[in-house]
Amino acid sequence: MNKVILGAFGALVLVAVGMFWWQGRAEVERGAPPPEVDIAAPDDPDALSSADVGDLHGPAPPEASELTREQRRFFRYDRNRDLKITRNEMLSTRTDGFRRLDVDGNNLLTFEEWAVTTADRFDEMDADGNRELTAAEFATSAPKPRSTPSCRC
């Protein structure tokens, strides 16, 4: 019985939302300006309207400002451009690395998950398998340098 009442109530809410949306669309269309008609050829529906744009000037394009390196780094974190970095914005860039470590996908990083990943990385670096890293073996773990474009496009 409760399911029937809740279903009927949900249907009424959806109908009410649909009616408000439909009326809002009608108001927008009612307030729209009428289409322009070319006075030179009102009888020819295939004629294209034209205007003399010789003396018209549009608005000036916005000027692009050169951002400093620190500003570019700041805006990589500031997703909503409110000039403040929230904790969620700061942590959002770290989620891919966390997901790679979280092998079971439960959003909890256990010591075992971290240890297995770290041990696997150590084993990849240890080329001779003696369970010790030399300076040359450790150098293989350095992050690859990012390629810089030849031009600033």
N, CA, C and O atoms as a GROMACS GRO file, in nm:
protein
  612
    1MET      N    1   0.082  -0.119   0.000
    1MET     CA    2   0.000   0.000   0.000
    1MET      C    3   0.087   0.126   0.000
    1MET      O    4   0.058   0.222  -0.071
    2ASN      N    5   0.194   0.123   0.081
    2ASN     CA    6   0.283   0.239   0.088
    2ASN      C    7   0.352   0.263  -0.046
    2ASN      O    8   0.374   0.378  -0.085
    3LYS      N    9   0.386   0.155  -0.116
    3LYS     CA   10   0.453   0.169  -0.246
    3LYS      C   11   0.361   0.238  -0.346
    3LYS      O   12   0.408   0.319  -0.426
    4VAL      N   13   0.232   0.208  -0.342
    4VAL     CA   14   0.136   0.269  -0.433
    4VAL      C   15   0.124   0.418  -0.403
    4VAL      O   16   0.121   0.500  -0.495
    5ILE      N   17   0.116   0.453  -0.275
    5ILE     CA   18   0.103   0.594  -0.238
    5ILE      C   19   0.230   0.670  -0.275
    5ILE      O   20   0.223   0.780  -0.330
    6LEU      N   21   0.346   0.612  -0.245
    6LEU     CA   22   0.471   0.678  -0.282
    6LEU      C   23   0.485   0.690  -0.432
    6LEU      O   24   0.534   0.792  -0.481
    7GLY      N   25   0.444   0.589  -0.507
    7GLY     CA   26   0.451   0.595  -0.653
    7GLY      C   27   0.361   0.705  -0.708
    7GLY      O   28   0.400   0.778  -0.799
    8ALA      N   29   0.239   0.715  -0.653
    8ALA     CA   30   0.147   0.819  -0.699
    8ALA      C   31   0.201   0.957  -0.664
    8ALA      O   32   0.192   1.049  -0.745
    9PHE      N   33   0.258   0.972  -0.544
    9PHE     CA   34   0.315   1.100  -0.504
    9PHE      C   35   0.433   1.137  -0.594
    9PHE      O   36   0.446   1.252  -0.636
   10GLY      N   37   0.519   1.040  -0.625
   10GLY     CA   38   0.633   1.064  -0.714
   10GLY      C   39   0.587   1.105  -0.854
   10GLY      O   40   0.646   1.194  -0.915
   11ALA      N   41   0.480   1.040  -0.904
   11ALA     CA   42   0.428   1.074  -1.036
   11ALA      C   43   0.374   1.217  -1.036
   11ALA      O   44   0.395   1.291  -1.133
   12LEU      N   45   0.304   1.257  -0.930
   12LEU     CA   46   0.252   1.394  -0.921
   12LEU      C   47   0.365   1.496  -0.915
   12LEU      O   48   0.355   1.603  -0.975
   13VAL      N   49   0.472   1.464  -0.843
   13VAL     CA   50   0.586   1.555  -0.837
   13VAL      C   51   0.649   1.570  -0.975
   13VAL      O   52   0.681   1.681  -1.017
   14LEU      N   53   0.666   1.459  -1.046
   14LEU     CA   54   0.723   1.466  -1.181
   14LEU      C   55   0.634   1.546  -1.275
   14LEU      O   56   0.684   1.623  -1.357
   15VAL      N   57   0.503   1.530  -1.267
   15VAL     CA   58   0.411   1.606  -1.351
   15VAL      C   59   0.421   1.754  -1.318
   15VAL      O   60   0.422   1.837  -1.408
   16ALA      N   61   0.429   1.789  -1.189
   16ALA     CA   62   0.439   1.929  -1.149
   16ALA      C   63   0.569   1.990  -1.199
   16ALA      O   64   0.569   2.103  -1.249
   17VAL      N   65   0.680   1.918  -1.187
   17VAL     CA   66   0.807   1.968  -1.238
   17VAL      C   67   0.800   1.987  -1.389
   17VAL      O   68   0.849   2.087  -1.442
   18GLY      N   69   0.740   1.892  -1.459
   18GLY     CA   70   0.725   1.905  -1.604
   18GLY      C   71   0.640   2.026  -1.643
   18GLY      O   72   0.670   2.093  -1.741
   19MET      N   73   0.536   2.051  -1.568
   19MET     CA   74   0.451   2.168  -1.598
   19MET      C   75   0.528   2.298  -1.577
   19MET      O   76   0.520   2.389  -1.660
   20PHE      N   77   0.601   2.309  -1.467
   20PHE     CA   78   0.680   2.430  -1.444
   20PHE      C   79   0.783   2.450  -1.554
   20PHE      O   80   0.802   2.562  -1.601
   21TRP      N   81   0.848   2.342  -1.596
   21TRP     CA   82   0.947   2.354  -1.702
   21TRP      C   83   0.882   2.397  -1.833
   21TRP      O   84   0.936   2.481  -1.905
   22TRP      N   85   0.766   2.339  -1.864
   22TRP     CA   86   0.695   2.370  -1.987
   22TRP      C   87   0.650   2.517  -1.987
   22TRP      O   88   0.663   2.585  -2.089
   23GLN      N   89   0.598   2.565  -1.877
   23GLN     CA   90   0.556   2.705  -1.868
   23GLN      C   91   0.675   2.798  -1.877
   23GLN      O   92   0.665   2.905  -1.938
   24GLY      N   93   0.787   2.760  -1.818
   24GLY     CA   94   0.907   2.843  -1.828
   24GLY      C   95   0.955   2.855  -1.970
   24GLY      O   96   0.999   2.962  -2.012
   25ARG      N   97   0.947   2.746  -2.046
   25ARG     CA   98   0.986   2.750  -2.187
   25ARG      C   99   0.893   2.842  -2.266
   25ARG      O  100   0.938   2.915  -2.354
   26ALA      N  101   0.764   2.839  -2.234
   26ALA     CA  102   0.668   2.924  -2.303
   26ALA      C  103   0.697   3.071  -2.275
   26ALA      O  104   0.685   3.154  -2.366
   27GLU      N  105   0.735   3.105  -2.152
   27GLU     CA  106   0.767   3.243  -2.118
   27GLU      C  107   0.890   3.291  -2.196
   27GLU      O  108   0.893   3.404  -2.243
   28VAL      N  109   0.991   3.205  -2.208
   28VAL     CA  110   1.111   3.242  -2.282
   28VAL      C  111   1.077   3.266  -2.428
   28VAL      O  112   1.122   3.364  -2.487
   29GLU      N  113   0.998   3.177  -2.487
   29GLU     CA  114   0.962   3.193  -2.628
   29GLU      C  115   0.872   3.314  -2.650
   29GLU      O  116   0.881   3.378  -2.754
   30ARG      N  117   0.786   3.346  -2.554
   30ARG     CA  118   0.698   3.461  -2.567
   30ARG      C  119   0.778   3.591  -2.563
   30ARG      O  120   0.743   3.687  -2.630
   31GLY      N  121   0.887   3.594  -2.485
   31GLY     CA  122   0.967   3.714  -2.472
   31GLY      C  123   1.072   3.728  -2.580
   31GLY      O  124   1.144   3.828  -2.584
   32ALA      N  125   1.084   3.631  -2.669
   32ALA     CA  126   1.185   3.637  -2.774
   32ALA      C  127   1.148   3.744  -2.876
   32ALA      O  128   1.030   3.765  -2.905
   33PRO      N  129   1.248   3.812  -2.931
   33PRO     CA  130   1.218   3.915  -3.032
   33PRO      C  131   1.170   3.849  -3.161
   33PRO      O  132   1.206   3.736  -3.192
   34PRO      N  133   1.088   3.920  -3.237
   34PRO     CA  134   1.041   3.863  -3.364
   34PRO      C  135   1.157   3.853  -3.463
   34PRO      O  136   1.254   3.928  -3.453
   35PRO      N  137   1.146   3.761  -3.558
   35PRO     CA  138   1.252   3.749  -3.658
   35PRO      C  139   1.258   3.873  -3.745
   35PRO      O  140   1.156   3.935  -3.775
   36GLU      N  141   1.381   3.908  -3.786
   36GLU     CA  142   1.398   4.026  -3.870
   36GLU      C  143   1.353   3.993  -4.013
   36GLU      O  144   1.378   3.884  -4.064
   37VAL      N  145   1.288   4.090  -4.075
   37VAL     CA  146   1.241   4.073  -4.212
   37VAL      C  147   1.310   4.178  -4.298
   37VAL      O  148   1.314   4.296  -4.262
   38ASP      N  149   1.364   4.136  -4.412
   38ASP     CA  150   1.428   4.230  -4.503
   38ASP      C  151   1.320   4.311  -4.572
   38ASP      O  152   1.233   4.254  -4.638
   39ILE      N  153   1.324   4.442  -4.558
   39ILE     CA  154   1.221   4.529  -4.614
   39ILE      C  155   1.233   4.536  -4.766
   39ILE      O  156   1.133   4.561  -4.834
   40ALA      N  157   1.352   4.514  -4.820
   40ALA     CA  158   1.371   4.527  -4.965
   40ALA      C  159   1.296   4.418  -5.040
   40ALA      O  160   1.243   4.444  -5.148
   41ALA      N  161   1.290   4.298  -4.987
   41ALA     CA  162   1.224   4.189  -5.058
   41ALA      C  163   1.138   4.107  -4.963
   41ALA      O  164   1.172   3.993  -4.934
   42PRO      N  165   1.026   4.164  -4.912
   42PRO     CA  166   0.945   4.088  -4.818
   42PRO      C  167   0.870   3.973  -4.883
   42PRO      O  168   0.830   3.879  -4.814
   43ASP      N  169   0.850   3.977  -5.014
   43ASP     CA  170   0.773   3.873  -5.082
   43ASP      C  171   0.859   3.755  -5.124
   43ASP      O  172   0.806   3.647  -5.150
   44ASP      N  173   0.990   3.772  -5.132
   44ASP     CA  174   1.079   3.665  -5.176
   44ASP      C  175   1.135   3.592  -5.054
   44ASP      O  176   1.224   3.644  -4.988
   45PRO      N  177   1.084   3.471  -5.022
   45PRO     CA  178   1.130   3.400  -4.903
   45PRO      C  179   1.272   3.347  -4.916
   45PRO      O  180   1.336   3.316  -4.815
   46ASP      N  181   1.323   3.334  -5.040
   46ASP     CA  182   1.457   3.282  -5.059
   46ASP      C  183   1.564   3.390  -5.055
   46ASP      O  184   1.683   3.358  -5.057
   47ALA      N  185   1.526   3.515  -5.050
   47ALA     CA  186   1.623   3.624  -5.050
   47ALA      C  187   1.691   3.633  -4.914
   47ALA      O  188   1.627   3.621  -4.810
   48LEU      N  189   1.821   3.654  -4.916
   48LEU     CA  190   1.897   3.669  -4.793
   48LEU      C  191   1.904   3.817  -4.757
   48LEU      O  192   1.921   3.903  -4.843
   49SER      N  193   1.892   3.845  -4.627
   49SER     CA  194   1.903   3.984  -4.585
   49SER      C  195   2.050   4.023  -4.585
   49SER      O  196   2.138   3.939  -4.566
   50SER      N  197   2.076   4.149  -4.605
   50SER     CA  198   2.213   4.197  -4.606
   50SER      C  199   2.218   4.331  -4.533
   50SER      O  200   2.118   4.400  -4.518
   51ALA      N  201   2.336   4.365  -4.490
   51ALA     CA  202   2.356   4.492  -4.420
   51ALA      C  203   2.490   4.549  -4.463
   51ALA      O  204   2.580   4.474  -4.501
   52ASP      N  205   2.502   4.680  -4.458
   52ASP     CA  206   2.627   4.746  -4.490
   52ASP      C  207   2.709   4.755  -4.362
   52ASP      O  208   2.673   4.830  -4.270
   53VAL      N  209   2.817   4.680  -4.353
   53VAL     CA  210   2.896   4.675  -4.232
   53VAL      C  211   3.023   4.758  -4.242
   53VAL      O  212   3.116   4.740  -4.163
   54GLY      N  213   3.029   4.847  -4.337
   54GLY     CA  214   3.149   4.926  -4.359
   54GLY      C  215   3.186   5.013  -4.240
   54GLY      O  216   3.305   5.027  -4.210
   55ASP      N  217   3.090   5.073  -4.171
   55ASP     CA  218   3.120   5.165  -4.062
   55ASP      C  219   3.100   5.103  -3.924
   55ASP      O  220   3.117   5.172  -3.824
   56LEU      N  221   3.066   4.976  -3.917
   56LEU     CA  222   3.040   4.913  -3.789
   56LEU      C  223   3.169   4.858  -3.728
   56LEU      O  224   3.256   4.808  -3.799
   57HIS      N  225   3.179   4.868  -3.597
   57HIS     CA  226   3.294   4.815  -3.524
   57HIS      C  227   3.243   4.733  -3.407
   57HIS      O  228   3.160   4.780  -3.328
   58GLY      N  229   3.290   4.612  -3.395
   58GLY     CA  230   3.251   4.525  -3.285
   58GLY      C  231   3.333   4.555  -3.160
   58GLY      O  232   3.422   4.639  -3.161
   59PRO      N  233   3.301   4.486  -3.053
   59PRO     CA  234   3.378   4.509  -2.930
   59PRO      C  235   3.521   4.459  -2.945
   59PRO      O  236   3.547   4.366  -3.022
   60ALA      N  237   3.610   4.519  -2.873
   60ALA     CA  238   3.750   4.480  -2.878
   60ALA      C  239   3.766   4.342  -2.814
   60ALA      O  240   3.702   4.314  -2.712
   61PRO      N  241   3.848   4.256  -2.870
   61PRO     CA  242   3.868   4.124  -2.811
   61PRO      C  243   3.939   4.137  -2.676
   61PRO      O  244   4.017   4.230  -2.656
   62PRO      N  245   3.912   4.044  -2.586
   62PRO     CA  246   3.980   4.052  -2.456
   62PRO      C  247   4.128   4.027  -2.471
   62PRO      O  248   4.171   3.950  -2.557
   63GLU      N  249   4.206   4.092  -2.388
   63GLU     CA  250   4.350   4.076  -2.395
   63GLU      C  251   4.392   3.959  -2.306
   63GLU      O  252   4.348   3.947  -2.192
   64ALA      N  253   4.477   3.875  -2.360
   64ALA     CA  254   4.528   3.761  -2.284
   64ALA      C  255   4.646   3.808  -2.201
   64ALA      O  256   4.740   3.869  -2.254
   65SER      N  257   4.642   3.779  -2.074
   65SER     CA  258   4.752   3.818  -1.988
   65SER      C  259   4.847   3.700  -1.972
   65SER      O  260   4.803   3.585  -1.968
   66GLU      N  261   4.973   3.728  -1.964
   66GLU     CA  262   5.074   3.624  -1.947
   66GLU      C  263   5.078   3.586  -1.799
   66GLU      O  264   5.103   3.671  -1.714
   67LEU      N  265   5.053   3.459  -1.769
   67LEU     CA  266   5.054   3.412  -1.632
   67LEU      C  267   5.194   3.369  -1.593
   67LEU      O  268   5.268   3.314  -1.674
   68THR      N  269   5.230   3.396  -1.470
   68THR     CA  270   5.359   3.350  -1.422
   68THR      C  271   5.353   3.199  -1.399
   68THR      O  272   5.246   3.139  -1.400
   69ARG      N  273   5.467   3.141  -1.377
   69ARG     CA  274   5.473   2.997  -1.355
   69ARG      C  275   5.396   2.959  -1.229
   69ARG      O  276   5.327   2.856  -1.226
   70GLU      N  277   5.406   3.042  -1.125
   70GLU     CA  278   5.336   3.014  -1.001
   70GLU      C  279   5.185   3.028  -1.018
   70GLU      O  280   5.109   2.952  -0.959
   71GLN      N  281   5.140   3.124  -1.099
   71GLN     CA  282   4.996   3.140  -1.124
   71GLN      C  283   4.942   3.020  -1.201
   71GLN      O  284   4.832   2.973  -1.172
   72ARG      N  285   5.016   2.971  -1.299
   72ARG     CA  286   4.972   2.853  -1.374
   72ARG      C  287   4.962   2.732  -1.281
   72ARG      O  288   4.867   2.654  -1.290
   73ARG      N  289   5.059   2.717  -1.191
   73ARG     CA  290   5.057   2.606  -1.096
   73ARG      C  291   4.937   2.621  -1.001
   73ARG      O  292   4.873   2.522  -0.966
   74PHE      N  293   4.907   2.744  -0.959
   74PHE     CA  294   4.793   2.769  -0.871
   74PHE      C  295   4.662   2.732  -0.941
   74PHE      O  296   4.576   2.668  -0.881
   75PHE      N  297   4.648   2.772  -1.067
   75PHE     CA  298   4.523   2.748  -1.139
   75PHE      C  299   4.505   2.602  -1.178
   75PHE      O  300   4.393   2.562  -1.211
   76ARG      N  301   4.611   2.521  -1.175
   76ARG     CA  302   4.593   2.378  -1.196
   76ARG      C  303   4.513   2.316  -1.083
   76ARG      O  304   4.439   2.220  -1.104
   77TYR      N  305   4.527   2.371  -0.964
   77TYR     CA  306   4.453   2.321  -0.848
   77TYR      C  307   4.319   2.391  -0.831
   77TYR      O  308   4.221   2.328  -0.791
   78ASP      N  309   4.312   2.520  -0.861
   78ASP     CA  310   4.189   2.599  -0.839
   78ASP      C  311   4.093   2.571  -0.953
   78ASP      O  312   4.090   2.643  -1.052
   79ARG      N  313   4.013   2.465  -0.939
   79ARG     CA  314   3.925   2.419  -1.046
   79ARG      C  315   3.811   2.515  -1.076
   79ARG      O  316   3.775   2.534  -1.193
   80ASN      N  317   3.752   2.578  -0.972
   80ASN     CA  318   3.636   2.664  -0.996
   80ASN      C  319   3.674   2.811  -1.011
   80ASN      O  320   3.586   2.896  -1.019
   81ARG      N  321   3.802   2.842  -1.015
   81ARG     CA  322   3.854   2.977  -1.042
   81ARG      C  323   3.802   3.082  -0.945
   81ARG      O  324   3.774   3.195  -0.985
   82ASP      N  325   3.788   3.045  -0.817
   82ASP     CA  326   3.746   3.143  -0.718
   82ASP      C  327   3.865   3.201  -0.642
   82ASP      O  328   3.847   3.268  -0.540
   83LEU      N  329   3.986   3.175  -0.691
   83LEU     CA  330   4.112   3.223  -0.633
   83LEU      C  331   4.134   3.171  -0.492
   83LEU      O  332   4.203   3.234  -0.411
   84LYS      N  333   4.076   3.054  -0.462
   84LYS     CA  334   4.097   2.985  -0.336
   84LYS      C  335   4.107   2.836  -0.366
   84LYS      O  336   4.028   2.783  -0.445
   85ILE      N  337   4.201   2.769  -0.306
   85ILE     CA  338   4.214   2.625  -0.324
   85ILE      C  339   4.158   2.557  -0.200
   85ILE      O  340   4.209   2.573  -0.090
   86THR      N  341   4.052   2.480  -0.221
   86THR     CA  342   3.994   2.406  -0.110
   86THR      C  343   4.068   2.274  -0.093
   86THR      O  344   4.148   2.234  -0.178
   87ARG      N  345   4.041   2.208   0.016
   87ARG     CA  346   4.106   2.079   0.042
   87ARG      C  347   4.068   1.978  -0.066
   87ARG      O  348   4.154   1.901  -0.110
   88ASN      N  349   3.942   1.977  -0.108
   88ASN     CA  350   3.898   1.882  -0.212
   88ASN      C  351   3.967   1.912  -0.344
   88ASN      O  352   4.005   1.819  -0.415
   89GLU      N  353   3.985   2.039  -0.378
   89GLU     CA  354   4.054   2.072  -0.502
   89GLU      C  355   4.200   2.027  -0.496
   89GLU      O  356   4.254   1.978  -0.595
   90MET      N  357   4.262   2.042  -0.381
   90MET     CA  358   4.402   2.002  -0.365
   90MET      C  359   4.416   1.850  -0.374
   90MET      O  360   4.509   1.800  -0.437
   91LEU      N  361   4.323   1.778  -0.312
   91LEU     CA  362   4.333   1.631  -0.312
   91LEU      C  363   4.286   1.569  -0.443
   91LEU      O  364   4.320   1.454  -0.472
   92SER      N  365   4.210   1.642  -0.523
   92SER     CA  366   4.156   1.584  -0.646
   92SER      C  367   4.266   1.546  -0.744
   92SER      O  368   4.246   1.455  -0.825
   93THR      N  369   4.380   1.613  -0.738
   93THR     CA  370   4.489   1.578  -0.830
   93THR      C  371   4.562   1.453  -0.785
   93THR      O  372   4.640   1.396  -0.862
   94ARG      N  373   4.540   1.409  -0.663
   94ARG     CA  374   4.609   1.293  -0.609
   94ARG      C  375   4.529   1.165  -0.623
   94ARG      O  376   4.578   1.058  -0.586
   95THR      N  377   4.408   1.171  -0.675
   95THR     CA  378   4.322   1.053  -0.677
   95THR      C  379   4.373   0.944  -0.771
   95THR      O  380   4.356   0.826  -0.741
   96ASP      N  381   4.434   0.980  -0.883
   96ASP     CA  382   4.483   0.877  -0.975
   96ASP      C  383   4.593   0.794  -0.911
   96ASP      O  384   4.593   0.671  -0.924
   97GLY      N  385   4.685   0.858  -0.841
   97GLY     CA  386   4.790   0.785  -0.772
   97GLY      C  387   4.734   0.697  -0.662
   97GLY      O  388   4.781   0.585  -0.641
   98PHE      N  389   4.635   0.748  -0.591
   98PHE     CA  390   4.571   0.668  -0.485
   98PHE      C  391   4.502   0.546  -0.544
   98PHE      O  392   4.513   0.437  -0.490
   99ARG      N  393   4.432   0.564  -0.654
   99ARG     CA  394   4.360   0.451  -0.715
   99ARG      C  395   4.456   0.345  -0.767
   99ARG      O  396   4.423   0.226  -0.765
  100ARG      N  397   4.575   0.386  -0.813
  100ARG     CA  398   4.673   0.287  -0.856
  100ARG      C  399   4.721   0.204  -0.737
  100ARG      O  400   4.747   0.085  -0.752
  101LEU      N  401   4.734   0.267  -0.620
  101LEU     CA  402   4.778   0.193  -0.501
  101LEU      C  403   4.666   0.109  -0.441
  101LEU      O  404   4.692   0.003  -0.385
  102ASP      N  405   4.542   0.154  -0.452
  102ASP     CA  406   4.428   0.084  -0.392
  102ASP      C  407   4.384  -0.027  -0.487
  102ASP      O  408   4.293  -0.008  -0.568
  103VAL      N  409   4.449  -0.144  -0.477
  103VAL     CA  410   4.425  -0.250  -0.574
  103VAL      C  411   4.289  -0.316  -0.558
  103VAL      O  412   4.233  -0.364  -0.657
  104ASP      N  413   4.233  -0.321  -0.436
  104ASP     CA  414   4.102  -0.385  -0.420
  104ASP      C  415   3.987  -0.287  -0.442
  104ASP      O  416   3.871  -0.330  -0.442
  105GLY      N  417   4.014  -0.159  -0.459
  105GLY     CA  418   3.911  -0.062  -0.495
  105GLY      C  419   3.812  -0.029  -0.385
  105GLY      O  420   3.700   0.012  -0.416
  106ASN      N  421   3.849  -0.044  -0.258
  106ASN     CA  422   3.755  -0.014  -0.150
  106ASN      C  423   3.775   0.125  -0.091
  106ASN      O  424   3.716   0.157   0.012
  107ASN      N  425   3.857   0.208  -0.155
  107ASN     CA  426   3.888   0.344  -0.109
  107ASN      C  427   3.955   0.348   0.027
  107ASN      O  428   3.950   0.449   0.096
  108LEU      N  429   4.017   0.237   0.065
  108LEU     CA  430   4.098   0.231   0.187
  108LEU      C  431   4.235   0.177   0.147
  108LEU      O  432   4.245   0.069   0.089
  109LEU      N  433   4.338   0.251   0.179
  109LEU     CA  434   4.473   0.208   0.145
  109LEU      C  435   4.533   0.140   0.268
  109LEU      O  436   4.566   0.205   0.367
  110THR      N  437   4.546   0.010   0.259
  110THR     CA  438   4.603  -0.065   0.370
  110THR      C  439   4.755  -0.066   0.358
  110THR      O  440   4.811  -0.036   0.252
  111PHE      N  441   4.820  -0.100   0.467
  111PHE     CA  442   4.966  -0.109   0.465
  111PHE      C  443   5.011  -0.214   0.364
  111PHE      O  444   5.112  -0.196   0.296
  112GLU      N  445   4.937  -0.323   0.354
  112GLU     CA  446   4.975  -0.430   0.263
  112GLU      C  447   4.972  -0.382   0.118
  112GLU      O  448   5.062  -0.413   0.040
  113GLU      N  449   4.868  -0.306   0.082
  113GLU     CA  450   4.860  -0.254  -0.055
  113GLU      C  451   4.978  -0.162  -0.085
  113GLU      O  452   5.039  -0.170  -0.192
  114TRP      N  453   5.010  -0.075   0.010
  114TRP     CA  454   5.123   0.015  -0.009
  114TRP      C  455   5.253  -0.062  -0.015
  114TRP      O  456   5.339  -0.034  -0.099
  115ALA      N  457   5.270  -0.160   0.075
  115ALA     CA  458   5.394  -0.235   0.082
  115ALA      C  459   5.417  -0.318  -0.044
  115ALA      O  460   5.529  -0.325  -0.094
  116VAL      N  461   5.312  -0.381  -0.095
  116VAL     CA  462   5.326  -0.462  -0.217
  116VAL      C  463   5.368  -0.374  -0.334
  116VAL      O  464   5.457  -0.411  -0.411
  117THR      N  465   5.306  -0.258  -0.348
  117THR     CA  466   5.341  -0.166  -0.457
  117THR      C  467   5.485  -0.118  -0.442
  117THR      O  468   5.559  -0.113  -0.540
  118THR      N  469   5.524  -0.083  -0.320
  118THR     CA  470   5.660  -0.035  -0.297
  118THR      C  471   5.761  -0.147  -0.319
  118THR      O  472   5.867  -0.122  -0.378
  119ALA      N  473   5.732  -0.268  -0.274
  119ALA     CA  474   5.823  -0.381  -0.293
  119ALA      C  475   5.837  -0.414  -0.442
  119ALA      O  476   5.947  -0.445  -0.489
  120ASP      N  477   5.727  -0.409  -0.516
  120ASP     CA  478   5.733  -0.435  -0.660
  120ASP      C  479   5.820  -0.331  -0.729
  120ASP      O  480   5.898  -0.363  -0.819
  121ARG      N  481   5.806  -0.206  -0.688
  121ARG     CA  482   5.888  -0.100  -0.749
  121ARG      C  483   6.035  -0.122  -0.714
  121ARG      O  484   6.122  -0.102  -0.800
  122PHE      N  485   6.064  -0.160  -0.591
  122PHE     CA  486   6.202  -0.188  -0.552
  122PHE      C  487   6.259  -0.302  -0.636
  122PHE      O  488   6.373  -0.293  -0.683
  123ASP      N  489   6.181  -0.408  -0.656
  123ASP     CA  490   6.228  -0.522  -0.734
  123ASP      C  491   6.254  -0.483  -0.880
  123ASP      O  492   6.347  -0.535  -0.942
  124GLU      N  493   6.174  -0.391  -0.934
  124GLU     CA  494   6.198  -0.344  -1.071
  124GLU      C  495   6.331  -0.267  -1.080
  124GLU      O  496   6.402  -0.277  -1.180
  125MET      N  497   6.363  -0.190  -0.976
  125MET     CA  498   6.487  -0.112  -0.977
  125MET      C  499   6.610  -0.199  -0.952
  125MET      O  500   6.718  -0.168  -1.003
  126ASP      N  501   6.595  -0.305  -0.876
  126ASP     CA  502   6.708  -0.392  -0.838
  126ASP      C  503   6.740  -0.484  -0.956
  126ASP      O  504   6.689  -0.596  -0.965
  127ALA      N  505   6.826  -0.436  -1.045
  127ALA     CA  506   6.855  -0.509  -1.168
  127ALA      C  507   6.930  -0.639  -1.142
  127ALA      O  508   6.902  -0.740  -1.207
  128ASP      N  509   7.026  -0.638  -1.049
  128ASP     CA  510   7.105  -0.759  -1.026
  128ASP      C  511   7.044  -0.852  -0.923
  128ASP      O  512   7.096  -0.962  -0.901
  129GLY      N  513   6.934  -0.812  -0.858
  129GLY     CA  514   6.862  -0.900  -0.766
  129GLY      C  515   6.932  -0.926  -0.635
  129GLY      O  516   6.904  -1.028  -0.571
  130ASN      N  517   7.023  -0.840  -0.592
  130ASN     CA  518   7.095  -0.863  -0.467
  130ASN      C  519   7.028  -0.796  -0.347
  130ASN      O  520   7.087  -0.791  -0.239
  131ARG      N  521   6.907  -0.744  -0.364
  131ARG     CA  522   6.826  -0.681  -0.259
  131ARG      C  523   6.890  -0.553  -0.205
  131ARG      O  524   6.859  -0.509  -0.094
  132GLU      N  525   6.980  -0.492  -0.285
  132GLU     CA  526   7.040  -0.364  -0.253
  132GLU      C  527   7.042  -0.279  -0.378
  132GLU      O  528   7.062  -0.331  -0.488
  133LEU      N  529   7.021  -0.149  -0.362
  133LEU     CA  530   7.022  -0.059  -0.476
  133LEU      C  531   7.152   0.019  -0.479
  133LEU      O  532   7.190   0.084  -0.382
  134THR      N  533   7.218   0.013  -0.592
  134THR     CA  534   7.333   0.101  -0.612
  134THR      C  535   7.281   0.235  -0.662
  134THR      O  536   7.163   0.250  -0.692
  135ALA      N  537   7.372   0.332  -0.670
  135ALA     CA  538   7.332   0.465  -0.717
  135ALA      C  539   7.280   0.458  -0.861
  135ALA      O  540   7.185   0.528  -0.896
  136ALA      N  541   7.342   0.374  -0.943
  136ALA     CA  542   7.297   0.362  -1.082
  136ALA      C  543   7.159   0.298  -1.090
  136ALA      O  544   7.076   0.339  -1.171
  137GLU      N  545   7.135   0.197  -1.006
  137GLU     CA  546   7.003   0.132  -1.006
  137GLU      C  547   6.896   0.228  -0.954
  137GLU      O  548   6.785   0.233  -1.007
  138PHE      N  549   6.931   0.304  -0.851
  138PHE     CA  550   6.834   0.400  -0.796
  138PHE      C  551   6.804   0.510  -0.897
  138PHE      O  552   6.692   0.561  -0.899
  139ALA      N  553   6.900   0.547  -0.979
  139ALA     CA  554   6.879   0.652  -1.079
  139ALA      C  555   6.774   0.612  -1.182
  139ALA      O  556   6.715   0.698  -1.247
  140THR      N  557   6.750   0.481  -1.199
  140THR     CA  558   6.648   0.438  -1.296
  140THR      C  559   6.508   0.471  -1.247
  140THR      O  560   6.413   0.468  -1.326
  141SER      N  561   6.492   0.503  -1.117
  141SER     CA  562   6.359   0.536  -1.065
  141SER      C  563   6.326   0.684  -1.077
  141SER      O  564   6.214   0.725  -1.044
  142ALA      N  565   6.419   0.763  -1.124
  142ALA     CA  566   6.394   0.907  -1.136
  142ALA      C  567   6.282   0.931  -1.236
  142ALA      O  568   6.275   0.863  -1.338
  143PRO      N  569   6.194   1.027  -1.208
  143PRO     CA  570   6.087   1.055  -1.304
  143PRO      C  571   6.144   1.107  -1.434
  143PRO      O  572   6.244   1.179  -1.436
  144LYS      N  573   6.078   1.070  -1.542
  144LYS     CA  574   6.120   1.115  -1.674
  144LYS      C  575   6.102   1.265  -1.686
  144LYS      O  576   6.000   1.318  -1.641
  145PRO      N  577   6.197   1.336  -1.744
  145PRO     CA  578   6.178   1.481  -1.761
  145PRO      C  579   6.067   1.506  -1.862
  145PRO      O  580   6.056   1.440  -1.965
  146ARG      N  581   5.986   1.603  -1.828
  146ARG     CA  582   5.874   1.636  -1.918
  146ARG      C  583   5.928   1.707  -2.041
  146ARG      O  584   6.013   1.795  -2.032
  147SER      N  585   5.877   1.665  -2.155
  147SER     CA  586   5.921   1.730  -2.279
  147SER      C  587   5.856   1.867  -2.287
  147SER      O  588   5.736   1.883  -2.262
  148THR      N  589   5.934   1.964  -2.323
  148THR     CA  590   5.881   2.099  -2.338
  148THR      C  591   5.858   2.125  -2.486
  148THR      O  592   5.941   2.087  -2.569
  149PRO      N  593   5.750   2.188  -2.521
  149PRO     CA  594   5.725   2.215  -2.662
  149PRO      C  595   5.826   2.316  -2.715
  149PRO      O  596   5.877   2.400  -2.641
  150SER      N  597   5.854   2.306  -2.845
  150SER     CA  598   5.952   2.395  -2.905
  150SER      C  599   5.899   2.538  -2.918
  150SER      O  600   5.976   2.633  -2.929
  151CYS      N  601   5.768   2.552  -2.916
  151CYS     CA  602   5.712   2.688  -2.922
  151CYS      C  603   5.604   2.701  -2.816
  151CYS      O  604   5.550   2.602  -2.767
  152ARG      N  605   5.573   2.823  -2.780
  152ARG     CA  606   5.467   2.848  -2.683
  152ARG      C  607   5.341   2.886  -2.760
  152ARG      O  608   5.314   3.003  -2.784
  153CYS      N  609   5.266   2.785  -2.798
  153CYS     CA  610   5.147   2.808  -2.881
  153CYS      C  611   5.028   2.839  -2.794
  153CYS      O  612   4.919   2.862  -2.846
   0.00000   0.00000   0.00000
